[in-house]
Amino acid sequence: MDASELIAGFEPENDLERRVTAEPELLEGLAWGEPRASHPEGAVGTHVSHLLSTLDRRGETGERRAKLRFMALVHDSFKYQVRDRLPRAGENHHATRARRFAERFTDNEGILSAIQFHDRPYALWRKLQRKGKLDERGFERMMRCVTDPGLFLRFVELDGSTDGKRPEPITWFREELTTRGYLDGAKPPEPRARGRRRRAQARLRESVRSRRAG
C-alpha cells in the first residue's frame, strides 16, 4: 500500500513526509473510516487529501506549509487504534496517539501540541452551547500546553474547512484567542488580567441574555 493510493494527488514534498508515509501504522490509519456526519468523505486519507488541496488553494508556503502538511498527515490517522470500550480520553484518544507517533519524527512542541489538542476547541464550544457557560479552566489548561497559538489556530481552521464541519466553532475560537491576546505576537495576559477579562465577558454575556429575555 502506498500513500498516493490513499491520499489523492499526494506527492511527498520533503524527507519527513517520505519517512512518515512509509510507516505501515500510518498507512493503516489513512485507509480507515466510513462516511459519517462529521466526515462525509469517509476514509481518513480522503480527509487529508482535502486538507492538502485547501493548503494549495490558500497559497501556504515555506515552513508553515511544511508544518501544516505534516500535521494533516498525522492528526486523524490513529482513530483506528482507539478502543471503543474505553473512554476516549488520555492515551485512548486518537489525537494523543497521533502525538505519540509524531514524537518519533519531531520535537517541535508547537506541532506536537497542535496535533494533541486539535479537537479540543470544538469540544469546548459544544460544552459552551450545552451549558451556556465556557469551561474557563479547560480553555486555560489547553492554552498553557499550546506553544504556538497562531499555528494551532491555523490548523484548527484548516481541519474545520471540510464538508460536515460547522464554521461557528472556528469563528468563536478565533475571537477568543484574539480577545485574550494570544495572536499577532502579543503576549498572553497575566492570570489576574485574564480573571478580570473573564468577569467582564461574563457580565457582557449576562447582559445580552437579559436583553433577549426582556
C-alpha positions as a printed Julia matrix, in Angstrom:
214×3 Matrix{Float64}:
   0.0    0.0    0.0
   1.29   3.44  -0.94
   0.26   6.82   0.47
  -0.59   8.1   -3.02
  -3.25   5.37  -3.25
  -4.88   6.66  -0.06
  -4.39  10.42  -0.49
  -5.47  11.6   -3.93
  -2.74  13.58  -5.66
  -0.24  13.16  -2.82
   3.45  13.63  -3.56
   5.88  13.97  -0.63
   7.49  17.39  -0.54
  10.37  16.59   1.82
  12.19  13.76   3.51
  10.0   13.97   6.61
   6.87  13.3    4.57
   8.57  10.4    2.8
   9.57   8.82   6.11
   6.2    9.35   7.77
   4.16   7.97   4.88
   6.37   4.9    4.72
   5.16   3.81   8.17
   2.66   0.91   7.95
   0.7    2.07  11.01
   0.11   5.49   9.45
  -0.97   3.92   6.16
  -3.42   1.71   8.01
  -4.89   4.77   9.68
  -5.19   6.65   6.39
  -7.2    3.75   4.96
  -9.57   3.66   7.94
 -13.01   5.28   8.06
 -16.52   5.19   6.68
 -18.74   8.17   5.77
 -20.27   9.77   8.89
 -21.78  13.11   9.9
 -18.56  14.94  10.73
 -16.61  13.23   7.93
 -18.91  12.52   4.97
 -15.81  11.91   2.86
 -15.22   8.62   4.69
 -11.61   7.46   4.86
  -9.02   9.5    6.74
  -6.85   9.59   3.62
  -9.63  11.34   1.71
  -9.97  13.88   4.52
  -6.22  14.5    4.37
  -6.36  14.99   0.59
  -8.99  17.69   1.09
  -6.8   19.47   3.65
  -3.75  19.38   1.4
  -5.79  20.74  -1.51
  -7.04  23.55   0.72
  -3.45  24.43   1.64
  -2.65  24.68  -2.06
  -5.64  26.93  -2.73
  -4.73  29.19   0.19
  -1.21  29.58  -1.09
   0.58  28.35   2.04
   4.34  28.3    1.51
   7.58  27.74   3.34
   7.99  26.43   6.86
   4.36  26.85   7.89
   3.21  24.88   4.85
   5.56  22.03   5.8
   4.28  22.03   9.38
   0.62  22.07   8.38
   1.11  19.28   5.84
   2.82  17.09   8.43
   0.02  17.76  10.91
  -2.61  16.99   8.29
  -0.99  13.64   7.53
  -0.84  12.58  11.16
  -3.68  14.2   13.14
  -6.56  11.75  12.46
  -4.58   8.72  11.36
  -4.8    6.87  14.66
  -8.55   6.77  15.12
  -8.44   3.11  14.2
  -6.37   2.38  17.32
  -8.93   3.86  19.74
 -10.59   1.21  21.91
 -14.32   1.79  21.73
 -15.0    0.09  25.08
 -12.82   2.59  26.93
 -13.33   6.34  27.46
 -11.92   8.35  24.57
  -9.52  10.28  26.75
  -5.83  10.33  27.59
  -3.85   7.68  25.77
  -7.07   6.28  24.29
  -7.8    9.49  22.39
  -6.82   9.48  18.72
  -5.14  12.88  19.0
  -2.89  11.72  21.84
  -1.97   8.61  19.89
  -1.2   10.81  16.89
   1.07  12.96  19.04
   2.95   9.9   20.3
   3.55   8.84  16.7
   4.62  12.36  15.68
   7.12  12.48  18.57
   9.18   9.9   16.69
   9.75  12.42  13.91
   9.85  15.87  15.54
  10.4   17.53  18.89
   8.71  20.77  17.81
   6.25  21.37  20.64
   4.21  23.8   18.55
   3.44  20.98  16.11
   3.0   18.31  18.76
   0.65  20.32  20.96
  -1.45  21.37  17.95
  -1.86  17.73  16.96
  -2.73  16.71  20.51
  -5.35  19.41  21.06
  -6.74  19.91  17.56
 -10.23  18.68  18.58
 -10.33  20.45  21.95
 -11.65  23.85  20.78
 -14.69  22.16  19.24
 -15.28  20.16  22.42
 -15.14  23.37  24.47
 -17.54  25.09  22.08
 -20.04  22.22  22.29
 -19.88  22.31  26.08
 -20.48  26.08  25.95
 -23.57  25.51  23.81
 -24.93  22.88  26.2
 -24.29  24.72  29.46
 -24.33  28.36  28.38
 -21.02  28.89  30.15
 -17.46  28.49  28.94
 -15.22  26.0   30.72
 -12.56  28.58  31.52
 -10.29  26.15  33.34
 -10.42  23.76  30.4
  -9.66  26.57  27.97
  -6.72  27.81  30.01
  -5.33  24.29  30.52
  -5.38  23.79  26.76
  -3.69  27.08  26.01
  -0.98  26.55  28.63
   0.06  23.5   26.62
  -0.13  25.14  23.19
   3.21  26.8   22.47
   2.35  28.27  19.06
  -1.2   29.69  19.17
  -1.02  31.05  15.62
  -0.09  27.67  14.16
  -2.69  25.98  16.35
  -5.45  28.27  15.11
  -4.32  27.86  11.52
  -4.6   24.09  11.78
  -7.96  24.22  13.56
  -9.21  26.43  10.73
  -7.78  24.04   8.15
  -9.22  20.94   9.78
 -12.6   22.63  10.09
 -12.74  23.71   6.44
 -14.09  20.43   5.06
 -17.66  19.31   4.44
 -19.5   18.22   7.57
 -17.77  20.8    9.78
 -19.54  23.86  11.2
 -17.94  27.32  10.88
 -19.34  28.67  14.18
 -16.83  26.91  16.5
 -13.9   28.22  14.48
 -15.21  31.77  14.46
 -15.75  31.56  18.22
 -12.27  30.16  18.85
 -10.56  32.78  16.7
 -12.4   35.54  18.56
 -11.46  34.05  21.94
  -7.76  33.9   21.03
  -7.85  37.44  19.68
  -9.65  38.83  22.74
  -7.29  37.07  25.12
  -4.16  38.35  23.37
  -2.79  35.07  22.04
  -2.45  36.17  18.41
  -0.36  38.64  16.4
   2.68  38.08  18.58
   1.0   39.58  21.62
   1.97  38.2   24.99
  -0.98  36.4   26.61
  -2.36  38.4   29.55
  -1.29  37.54  33.06
  -3.65  35.35  35.14
  -5.02  38.28  37.16
  -5.76  40.25  33.98
  -7.38  37.18  32.47
  -9.57  36.9   35.55
 -10.74  40.5   35.18
 -11.38  39.93  31.49
 -13.36  36.75  32.17
 -15.57  38.58  34.66
 -16.14  41.39  32.17
 -17.01  38.89  29.46
 -19.38  37.07  31.8
 -21.13  40.35  32.66
 -21.46  41.13  28.97
 -22.93  37.71  28.18
 -25.37  38.05  31.08
 -26.39  41.5   29.87
 -27.04  40.15  26.38
 -29.14  37.26  27.77
 -31.14  39.7   29.93
 -31.88  41.96  26.98
 -33.03  38.98  24.93
 -35.23  37.72  27.76
 -36.75  41.14  28.15
